Every structure is written in C-alpha cells, then in structure tokens.
Amino acid sequence: METKHSIYVDHAATTPVASEVLAAMLPYFGEQYGNPGSFHTVGKRANDAVITAREGIASLLACRSDEVIFTGSGTESDNLAILGYARAMAGKGKHLVTTSIEHHAVLEAMQHLERKEGFELTVVPVEKNGIVDAQKVIDAIREETTVVSVMLVNNEIGTIQPVADIGRAIEKLKAEGKAQYVAFHTDACQAAAYLDLDVRKLHVDLLALNGSKIYGPKGVSLLYVKRGVKLQPLQFGGAQERGWRPGTENVAGIVGLHRALALAVARREEDESHLRPLQDQLIDGVLGSIGKTRLNGDRTQRIPNNVNISFMDLEGEALLLYLDAVGIYASTGSACTSASLDPSHVILALGMPFEVAHGSMRFSLGRETTAEDITYILEVLPSLVERLRAISPVHVDEKYFESEESN
C-alpha cells in the first residue's frame, strides 16, 4: 500500500542529525582526517578538536574536562560504568542496587555480575505510575553496596525518576559514614534533550548519554566519571580516554556530540513549548476516541515527547505494521529489543499482564512533528485498532484499563 504520508514518531529510538551538527562534523570526514594520537600537525588538529569538544561538554555538564570519557554508544557507557566500577571495588563489596524499569544495558550488566561474578543484586520495584520511590532505593543500600543505578528518564514510558533526591540521600549516608563505597550512576540518554544535566545538581558519580537521542550522530556517547571514581576498563590496547576506553577517537562523532548537546541545551525551552501541546493532543485524542486504552506512566512527570499507550485486545507488533503501511513510524518499546517478541519488562513492572504489555505502543515526538501529524495519527488509529481487534485472540480484563488515564 502506497501512502503520501511519512510521519516519524520514533525519536526515542533515534533522531535525525541536525543540520548544524552535520555541518560541524563534515570537515572531519574529509580534509581534517588526522588521528588525534599522532604527533604531527595533522594529528594535532584532530586532537585540538577533541579537546575543544571535551571542554565544551564539560561546561554543559558542569564538570571537569578530564571527567568526560568518550565511548561508542549509550550501552557501552552504561556497561563501562557498572562493570568497570563494580569490578574495581569488588574487594570492598559485591552488592548492586537498581530499579525494575532500567534499560537492558544496565539490567543485563548487573545480571551478568550476579550470575557469573558472585555479586548480589537488589531490583527495586517502581510504583504503578512508572516512578520509583526514592526512599525504597535508599533503604536497599547496604554497607557492602558498590553500584546504585537509576535512570533519569525511562526510555519506554518517558517517566522522570527522582535521581537528584536519591543522589542527595546517598551523599548524606556517606557523610554519616555509611555507603562509603557507593557510586551512583544514571543513564541520562533519554533525558539529555529535555532536562538539566548539571551533575552537581543531580548528585551523581557516573552519567551516560549518547548522540543519537539528541539530534547528533549514532555511534558516539560519553560517560561522566566523577574525579576519584575508579574503573576497570572493558577493552585493552591503548591509552586513549585515560585508558578506560582505548582505541582511536571518533573525531567527527565527538565534534557532533558536542554540537548536538549544545543545541539541545539551548533549545530546551523551545522544544518543551513545541512538544508538550502535541503530547497532550495525542494522549487526549487516543484516550478520548478509542476504548480500552491506557496511558503507561505518569501523565505529568514525563518528558514532553513520550506517549506510551496500551491498546487492549490486540498485539502491538501487528498495529506497528498497520501504522507503517499508512506512513506512521512508531515502536512497541525500546529499539534495543525491537527484534524480540518478548513483552516489555517496563510495562510488566507497572503491574500489567503480558496481554497489556504486548499491546503497548510508543509514539515519541520530535522537533519536526506538527499538529497536522498528530491529527492524521488520530484519524487513522481508530479504524486500524478496530480491524485488529476484530481478528485478535487477545482479550484483556477490564480491570487493567480502569484508571484515571484510561478509556
């Protein structure tokens, strides 16, 4: 089926590269081709570009430039933070704390440490609105705890977590002579375009973010490592990035990451004012026109571009294909697990059954999204849902869509 529409609402998976970012990167694909590690003029130019980007990013995060480590993805940054610190501090303690809605890059790294390296893992459940109770995280910390990881914004349902509150509480514990070996990590990949990432205000020791979520390039990320925090590297073979991430630096990507983050910070208020009405239009439109639907995650404590809705009595993968056929490109959850047919662990963590999780759809809006795009989505969705429900074997008990934000 051909369609004249092309509406991309999967910005939580990746964003298009902003024109300003591409312009900043282009010289490093051509005339500025040097290796930053080379001791000659061509290499020095590349090294200067990396230094400038590192210093610029450090200013945006309110940290020191030597606390910024460049990596190849948000997943790598999360893995380096969790595995690197846990292994470095294994002699002090082998207890980890995280939440039930973390990205798989965090959960699977911790599960590996639990299964293969003798660590104990405490997974703190979240409330039904998709937000963790900060006190429950603090209560899970023990004397032997080394890593506490709580994402700043959930990648599937967009809920904002109380990271600063948890960070302050951990600092208080340390001041009291408790939790001495804890490093507090946050995955901020989904937050970078919308929330303040001042690491002092967040009270974090480790913070990961990547370029592809902020209109920057794919294949480049960073990890903030607070001065004094020890890490064991995951890779070996060079002295780049203080030896924690050896390998020739992706100069073009690093330059692009800096430009994209600077633009995101400059545009936060503008993006918020553009996206929030569109988010409300989509949520109210779906819940108001399609029965047996449920908004996943808190209505207000979420970033302005995320709309995650469960459509009862159908399978999300089928709805995704129907939407694709009419030129609407969304997702059923995290892009990192898009090849899996397993239900979303995030929706299950909200207390929903498999059938509700399987029917969840994520619409993540972006800078180019318009009110006309939302109107079109709302025009075609009801009939697609009706067609799928007519042939679906799935039936969800009504108790799961009887809530304040459901229909």
Summary of the structure (lengths in Angstrom):
residues: 407
radius of gyration: 21.8
end to end distance: 30.8
largest distance: 69.4
contacts: 1443
relative contact order: 0.16
helix: 44%
strand: 14%
